[in-house]
């Protein structure tokens, strides 16, 4: 693999330079960082394919570097170098997302072997098409996400797609119900026939029946010509009825009869017309509850719920958020023509704690808006303009960032998860120093802190102005 960018982090000059020579000799593009803080600076500016970091370093150790990387560039594999090869060290490193660890002393061949293993695994993860989809089918919709919850969905789609069984897809708004319906159709024996999607919420009741079953000319006011219903349009293919819970009890009865007889009678018509369709329905409501409340026919529910597919919410898809962020950043950067390198740590933390009531669709809208509005290479929190619902149903715009003031830092520390405070606090200090050419007095004044307090925080995190100048 040529062109691979490797970041080597080690406070010992001999080891750092030696590892860079090994990487360069393999054809990789190696960059070095003599401290964890320097590594963070580089990671904020450059996309890397892999990071190799020492465990024991002054100021910021390898575990802390690892945690920061999982915020800055979550998909990048990290190899930990340690001379302290205890079980506890290995467990902590792996628990925090390390690909693996290697004990000193090691040979160049051992290091290269581990790096190549990590890169190969990353390539498979990023390029793999899930087994539910087939690259041989033109126009196939692909999925983003590798969480355990979605693996169950992929497996169910793979099972049901080749059959003609009726499928009921359930899930909150924005979880991708139509995407699943299209995947089932594209992988079915009907893939070369029509896929017809109907949003049952977009049509008023007196028009829904006409849309589904058709009508003859003159059958009602406005019926100026005969209309073919969508059941007939989908003949031989797949009919997808989205938000099926919105149809009236009267239409439910007619739909049930169609499913039993596989015949439709247009409004105003007298002769039934045979249809051959595969029916897929979807809803964001609990049809069982609606049956109990008398709002949905039980016999129709049984007809529709032959093969259920339940889609998880975005917050239930553990580990998928960074993949979606990367996917949408790439998509909209290319569409709009902007060069966006990624998302800042503070922006990612805000996304991670956002409830996403609108699920994947809401995230997509947020990232598109951010790409349009940003003037930065990294998406910042102020670019997100996330709207979050409060307890009293009012709304507020969240515009937190790696803070520009001490008061802002206090607010971020209160809001983010405890384990993430350290990297954000370090980023706050480093960015304040960068904005002021690493002059401590000016940096402290710029963020509204007393110089002694600012210096105490630098000492706490082992940040040295002298180290920066070396």
C-alpha positions as MATLAB code, in Angstrom:
seq = 'XXXXXXXXXXXXXXXXXXXXXXXXXXXXXXXXXXXXXXXXXXXXXXXXXXXXXXXXXXXXXXXXXXXXXXXXXXXXXXXXXXXXXXXXXXXXXXXXXXXXXXXXXXXXXXXXXXXXXXXXXXXXXXXXXXXXXXXXXXXXXXXXXXXXXXXXXXXXXXXXXXXXXXXXXXXXXXXXXXXXXXXXXXXXXXXXXXXXXXXXXXXXXXXXXXXXXXXXXXXXXXXXXXXXXXXXXXXXXXXXXXXXXXXXXXXXXXXXXXXXXXXXXXXXXXXXXXXXXXXXXXXXXXXXXXXXXXXXXXXXXXXXXXXXXXXXXXXXXXXXXXXXXXXXXXXXXXXXXXXXXXXXXXXXXXXXXXXXXXXXXXXXXXXXXXXXXXXXXXXXXXXXXXXXXXXXXXXXXXXXXXXXXXXXXXXXXXXXXXXXXXXXXXXXXXXXXXXXXXXXXXXXXXXXXXXXXXXXXXXXXXXXXXXXXX';
ca = [
       0.000    0.000    0.000;
       1.744    3.174   -1.173;
       0.557    6.654   -0.264;
      -0.487    5.495    3.206;
      -0.077    8.228    5.831;
       1.364    7.019    9.133;
       1.683    9.160   12.255;
       4.437    8.052   14.649;
       4.155    9.412   18.191;
       7.080    8.908   20.590;
       9.002   11.203   22.930;
      12.271    9.332   22.308;
      14.036   10.775   19.258;
      15.885    7.553   18.332;
      12.734    5.419   18.336;
      10.690    8.093   16.578;
      13.195    8.534   13.764;
      13.820    4.798   13.497;
      10.112    4.040   13.086;
       9.753    6.762   10.454;
      12.653    5.232    8.476;
      10.995    1.813    8.687;
       7.694    3.245    7.438;
       9.324    5.261    4.667;
      11.261    2.169    3.584;
       7.971    0.320    3.187;
       6.656    3.093    0.910;
       4.467    4.759    3.528;
       4.367    8.517    4.159;
       5.488    8.879    7.763;
       5.087   11.945    9.961;
       6.454   12.233   13.492;
       5.146   13.834   16.649;
       7.346   14.086   19.752;
       4.404   14.396   22.152;
       0.722   13.632   22.447;
      -0.092   17.323   22.101;
       1.821   17.602   18.839;
      -0.018   14.501   17.635;
      -3.383   16.152   18.332;
      -2.328   19.237   16.384;
      -1.397   17.092   13.393;
      -4.581   15.039   13.603;
      -6.650   18.218   13.556;
      -5.017   19.279   10.285;
      -4.278   16.024    8.436;
      -6.104   12.770    7.742;
      -3.976    9.734    8.632;
      -4.463    6.070    7.753;
      -2.844    4.672   10.912;
      -1.220    5.918   14.123;
       1.628    4.228   16.016;
       2.092    5.696   19.484;
       4.238    4.960   22.517;
       2.370    4.221   25.735;
       4.574    5.988   28.291;
       5.119    9.655   27.394;
       5.286   12.749   29.586;
       2.268   15.032   29.713;
      -0.071   12.906   27.640;
       0.354    9.157   27.498;
      -0.586    6.757   24.727;
      -3.997    5.898   26.180;
      -4.932    9.589   26.233;
      -3.681    9.977   22.660;
      -5.808    6.966   21.707;
      -8.928    8.510   23.265;
      -8.321   11.782   21.432;
      -7.855    9.959   18.108;
     -11.183    8.173   18.561;
     -12.793   11.608   18.701;
     -10.775   13.271   15.931;
     -10.535   10.408   13.420;
     -12.608    7.478   14.760;
     -11.884    5.029   11.929;
      -8.080    5.276   12.170;
      -6.447    2.161   13.697;
      -4.027    2.798   16.561;
      -1.100    0.568   17.548;
       0.273    1.055   21.051;
       4.016    0.536   21.741;
       4.751   -0.511   25.292;
       7.646   -1.689   27.366;
       5.160   -2.503   30.083;
       3.396   -5.471   28.559;
       0.992   -6.302   31.339;
      -2.468   -7.744   30.919;
      -3.936   -4.576   32.415;
      -2.190   -2.423   29.821;
      -3.463   -4.551   26.958;
      -7.016   -4.620   28.308;
      -7.122   -0.855   28.797;
      -5.714   -0.175   25.330;
      -8.105   -2.562   23.592;
     -11.062   -1.343   25.654;
     -10.388    2.187   24.460;
     -10.306    1.147   20.813;
      -6.673    0.259   20.052;
      -6.166   -2.124   17.150;
      -3.376   -3.936   19.008;
      -0.243   -3.361   21.063;
       3.364   -4.380   20.515;
       5.966   -4.854   23.254;
       9.533   -3.573   23.225;
      11.875   -4.791   21.935;
      10.410   -5.544   18.513;
      11.879   -5.931   15.040;
      11.018   -3.728   12.036;
       9.431   -6.776   10.415;
       7.122   -7.306   13.411;
       6.008   -3.689   13.324;
       5.387   -3.693    9.570;
       3.445   -6.949    9.865;
       1.151   -5.402   12.511;
       0.728   -2.172   10.536;
      -0.203   -4.054    7.374;
      -2.667   -6.203    9.294;
      -4.339   -3.078   10.703;
      -4.442   -1.376    7.293;
      -5.908   -4.456    5.609;
      -8.604   -4.747    8.258;
      -9.437   -1.048    7.884;
      -9.632   -1.382    4.084;
     -12.052   -4.289    4.392;
     -14.207   -2.331    6.843;
     -14.349    0.794    4.674;
     -14.833   -0.948    1.331;
     -16.967   -3.940    2.293;
     -20.436   -4.226    0.782;
     -22.762   -5.994    3.153;
     -23.853   -9.431    1.950;
     -27.466   -8.294    1.651;
     -26.632   -6.233   -1.437;
     -25.184   -7.377   -4.702;
     -22.836   -5.259   -6.790;
     -24.112   -7.107   -9.879;
     -27.491   -5.353   -9.602;
     -27.468   -1.921  -11.202;
     -28.682    0.952   -9.046;
     -28.443   -0.972   -5.780;
     -28.829    1.161   -2.648;
     -26.011    0.582   -0.175;
     -26.084    0.996    3.563;
     -23.826    2.844    5.959;
     -23.240    1.249    9.331;
     -21.753   -1.879   10.804;
     -23.355   -1.973   14.252;
     -24.693   -5.213   15.659;
     -28.229   -3.833   15.411;
     -27.859   -3.231   11.666;
     -26.177   -6.571   11.065;
     -29.437   -8.171   12.225;
     -31.345   -6.035    9.724;
     -28.979   -6.991    6.891;
     -29.385  -10.669    7.729;
     -33.185  -10.379    7.726;
     -33.215   -8.588    4.364;
     -30.968  -11.245    2.882;
     -33.360  -13.939    4.083;
     -36.573  -12.340    2.876;
     -35.508  -10.673   -0.394;
     -35.603  -13.788   -2.640;
     -39.138  -14.678   -1.485;
     -42.510  -13.121   -2.324;
     -43.550  -12.808    1.318;
     -45.236   -9.629    2.512;
     -42.931   -7.494    4.662;
     -43.794   -4.977    7.378;
     -40.964   -2.522    8.129;
     -41.224   -0.683   11.437;
     -39.073    2.087   12.827;
     -38.996    5.739   13.796;
     -39.030    8.466   11.151;
     -35.681    8.867    9.427;
     -34.380    5.350   10.093;
     -34.362    4.385    6.409;
     -37.516    2.314    5.898;
     -37.780    3.079    2.181;
     -34.090    2.266    1.734;
     -34.754   -1.196    3.179;
     -37.799   -1.646    0.946;
     -35.715   -0.797   -2.134;
     -32.968   -3.201   -1.035;
     -35.511   -6.017   -0.709;
     -36.890   -5.264   -4.173;
     -33.459   -4.945   -5.827;
     -32.403   -8.308   -4.436;
     -35.655  -10.081   -5.329;
     -36.765  -12.021   -8.369;
     -38.817   -8.920   -9.301;
     -35.790   -6.618   -9.467;
     -36.257   -5.957  -13.208;
     -39.875   -4.852  -12.673;
     -41.328   -1.667  -11.188;
     -40.802   -0.498   -7.622;
     -43.704    1.806   -6.780;
     -43.605    3.785   -3.520;
     -46.682    5.454   -2.036;
     -46.557    7.806    0.957;
     -49.946    7.246    2.561;
     -49.625   10.481    4.559;
     -49.287   12.657    1.443;
     -52.711   11.821    0.009;
     -56.072   12.819    1.417;
     -58.377    9.917    2.129;
     -60.762   10.467   -0.767;
     -57.823   10.416   -3.210;
     -55.904    7.498   -1.679;
     -58.348    4.869   -2.890;
     -58.260    6.351   -6.393;
     -54.450    6.360   -6.353;
     -54.245    2.738   -5.216;
     -57.037    1.138   -7.231;
     -57.607    3.639  -10.051;
     -60.904    5.031  -11.340;
     -62.950    5.185  -14.518;
     -63.822    8.402  -16.322;
     -66.798   10.185  -14.801;
     -66.919    8.048  -11.644;
     -66.748   11.191   -9.466;
     -66.357   14.934   -9.821;
     -62.938   15.655  -11.315;
     -62.533   12.192  -12.851;
     -62.128   13.573  -16.355;
     -60.317   10.506  -17.614;
     -59.713    6.896  -16.647;
     -56.770    6.456  -14.268;
     -54.703    3.322  -13.717;
     -54.194    2.582  -10.019;
     -50.752    2.095   -8.476;
     -51.511   -1.572   -7.803;
     -51.715   -2.008  -11.569;
     -48.684    0.206  -12.208;
     -46.696   -2.097   -9.901;
     -48.020   -5.242  -11.580;
     -45.210   -7.812  -11.690;
     -43.065   -5.728   -9.332;
     -43.145   -4.380   -5.778;
     -45.628   -1.956   -4.194;
     -44.339   -0.099   -1.139;
     -46.967    1.551    1.076;
     -45.159    3.880    3.473;
     -46.875    4.924    6.734;
     -49.639    2.356    6.253;
     -51.031    3.320    9.679;
     -52.520    6.492    8.151;
     -55.163    4.819    5.980;
     -58.766    4.787    7.177;
     -60.611    1.691    8.381;
     -62.705    1.753    5.190;
     -59.612    1.699    2.966;
     -58.069   -0.947    5.215;
     -61.041   -3.217    4.434;
     -60.625   -2.734    0.696;
     -56.872   -3.331    0.946;
     -57.476   -6.560    2.835;
     -59.830   -7.775    0.128;
     -57.244   -6.995   -2.573;
     -54.577   -8.969   -0.702;
     -56.928  -11.928   -0.335;
     -58.112  -12.005   -3.948;
     -55.177  -10.295   -5.761;
     -57.749   -8.341   -7.724;
     -58.634   -4.644   -7.741;
     -61.783   -2.871   -8.844;
     -61.265    0.741   -9.926;
     -63.659    3.339   -8.512;
     -66.689    3.382  -10.745;
     -65.664    0.119  -12.379;
     -67.547   -3.165  -12.350;
     -64.943   -5.621  -13.580;
     -62.165   -6.792  -11.205;
     -58.604   -6.620  -12.580;
     -56.008   -9.216  -11.548;
     -52.679   -7.941  -10.198;
     -49.416   -9.657   -9.312;
     -47.490   -7.606   -6.784;
     -45.141   -8.095   -3.867;
     -46.362   -5.866   -1.027;
     -44.049   -4.117    1.426;
     -45.469   -1.746    4.011;
     -43.885    0.501    6.618;
     -44.963    2.485    9.654;
     -43.463    4.540   12.475;
     -46.351    3.585   14.787;
     -47.084    0.423   16.770;
     -49.816   -1.318   14.780;
     -50.454   -3.702   17.668;
     -51.399   -0.752   19.855;
     -53.580    0.635   17.069;
     -55.360   -2.725   16.821;
     -56.056   -2.644   20.563;
     -57.369    0.922   20.225;
     -59.659   -0.053   17.337;
     -57.770    2.100   14.845;
     -56.347   -0.712   12.730;
     -57.948   -3.951   11.567;
     -56.477   -6.998   13.248;
     -57.014   -9.220   10.207;
     -55.135   -6.748    7.992;
     -52.339   -6.487   10.566;
     -51.894  -10.270   10.426;
     -51.770  -10.079    6.620;
     -49.105   -7.388    6.628;
     -46.965   -8.669    9.489;
     -45.815  -11.914    7.869;
     -42.143  -10.885    7.860;
     -41.395   -8.035   10.294;
     -38.243   -5.927    9.915;
     -37.601   -3.482   12.749;
     -35.101   -0.671   12.173;
     -33.069    0.656   15.125;
     -32.808    4.352   15.886;
     -29.509    6.103   15.251;
     -28.636    6.209   18.963;
     -29.193    2.439   19.146;
     -26.682    1.844   16.338;
     -23.559    1.865   18.493;
     -20.474    2.926   16.571;
     -22.306    3.938   13.386;
     -22.431    7.704   13.992;
     -18.808    8.423   12.928;
     -19.319    6.324    9.779;
     -22.420    8.332    8.852;
     -20.627   11.613    9.557;
     -17.740   10.602    7.284;
     -20.159    9.370    4.595;
     -22.240   12.555    4.546;
     -19.166   14.804    4.719;
     -17.738   13.113    1.632;
     -21.083   13.212   -0.166;
     -21.827   16.890    0.389;
     -18.209   18.058    0.062;
     -18.149   16.563   -3.431;
     -21.598   17.908   -4.338;
     -20.865   21.444   -3.120;
     -17.220   21.487   -4.138;
     -15.610   22.163   -0.767;
     -12.543   20.566    0.765;
     -13.595   19.433    4.247;
     -11.110   17.307    6.221;
     -13.423   16.196    8.994;
     -15.194   17.234   12.183;
     -13.544   18.967   15.144;
     -13.470   17.141   18.501;
     -15.967   19.529   20.091;
     -18.351   19.233   17.126;
     -18.170   15.441   17.248;
     -18.915   15.472   20.968;
     -22.008   17.588   20.359;
     -23.172   15.143   17.682;
     -22.519   12.183   19.980;
     -24.730   13.576   22.748;
     -27.497   14.862   20.465;
     -30.708   12.778   20.769;
     -31.393   12.681   16.985;
     -35.170   12.453   17.128;
     -35.080   12.551   13.319;
     -32.482    9.770   13.184;
     -30.260    9.380   10.102;
     -32.287   11.879    8.075;
     -31.730   14.546   10.725;
     -27.984   13.836   10.801;
     -27.821   14.078    7.009;
     -29.528   17.483    7.093;
     -27.189   18.710    9.847;
     -24.051   17.692    7.932;
     -25.299   19.159    4.660;
     -26.034   22.472    6.390;
     -22.622   22.440    8.081;
     -20.782   21.819    4.804;
     -22.669   24.678    3.147;
     -22.078   27.155    5.984;
     -18.540   26.389    7.157;
     -15.499   28.428    6.212;
     -13.190   25.914    7.898;
     -11.405   22.747    6.866;
     -12.839   21.065    9.974;
     -16.542   21.316   10.791;
     -16.892   23.376   13.980;
     -19.827   23.309   16.446;
     -21.078   26.691   15.257;
     -21.430   25.184   11.764;
     -23.804   22.491   13.024;
     -26.605   24.778   14.220;
     -28.196   21.812   15.952;
     -31.747   22.363   17.111;
     -32.546   20.390   20.255;
     -35.932   19.974   21.889;
     -36.209   20.919   25.564;
     -38.640   19.613   28.175;
     -41.123   22.417   27.549;
     -41.088   21.776   23.784;
     -39.292   25.041   23.115;
     -36.201   24.990   20.948;
     -32.701   26.355   21.218;
     -29.747   26.556   18.858;
     -26.620   24.888   20.233;
     -23.436   26.595   19.079;
     -20.799   25.258   21.469;
     -17.245   24.965   20.194;
     -13.773   24.387   21.456;
     -14.446   27.440   23.629;
     -13.116   30.924   23.093;
     -13.451   31.891   26.768;
     -12.929   30.371   30.206;
     -16.683   30.543   30.792;
     -17.240   28.605   27.588;
     -14.774   25.954   28.699;
     -16.652   25.507   31.982;
     -19.913   24.977   30.094;
     -18.392   22.390   27.745;
     -16.850   20.527   30.693;
     -20.264   20.371   32.321;
     -22.021   19.059   29.253;
     -19.699   16.519   27.665;
     -19.013   13.062   28.982;
     -16.420   12.910   31.721;
     -14.005   10.838   29.699;
     -14.000   13.417   26.893;
     -13.230   16.471   29.028;
      -9.466   15.912   28.926;
      -9.037   16.034   25.133;
     -11.391   19.017   24.832;
      -9.559   20.906   27.601;
      -6.206   20.211   25.913;
      -7.600   21.315   22.558;
      -8.815   24.530   24.242;
      -5.315   25.288   25.543;
      -3.503   24.389   22.329;
      -5.875   26.420   20.140;
      -5.596   29.420   22.484;
      -1.788   29.238   22.214;
      -1.912   28.765   18.444;
      -4.079   31.858   18.048;
      -1.500   33.868   19.994;
       1.754   32.442   18.587;
       2.326   30.481   21.784;
       2.736   33.614   23.906;
       1.260   32.604   27.261;
       0.311   36.095   28.458;
      -1.594   36.894   25.266;
      -3.221   33.459   25.148;
      -4.475   33.777   28.740;
      -5.853   37.250   28.063;
      -7.486   36.071   24.856;
      -9.584   33.470   26.683;
     -10.339   35.667   29.690;
      -8.129   33.856   32.213;
      -5.553   35.089   34.696;
      -2.033   34.181   33.575;
      -1.268   32.071   36.716;
      -4.478   30.060   36.241;
      -3.708   29.524   32.558;
      -0.180   28.387   33.423;
      -1.529   26.003   36.052;
      -3.753   24.398   33.438;
      -0.787   24.101   31.061;
       1.185   22.385   33.799;
      -1.709   20.041   34.546;
      -1.660   18.801   30.957;
       2.117   18.901   30.536;
       1.999   21.495   27.766;
       5.333   23.278   27.384;
       5.920   26.353   25.251;
       9.590   25.318   25.047;
       8.570   21.889   23.688;
       6.570   23.594   21.002;
       9.491   25.639   19.797;
      11.804   22.663   19.546;
];
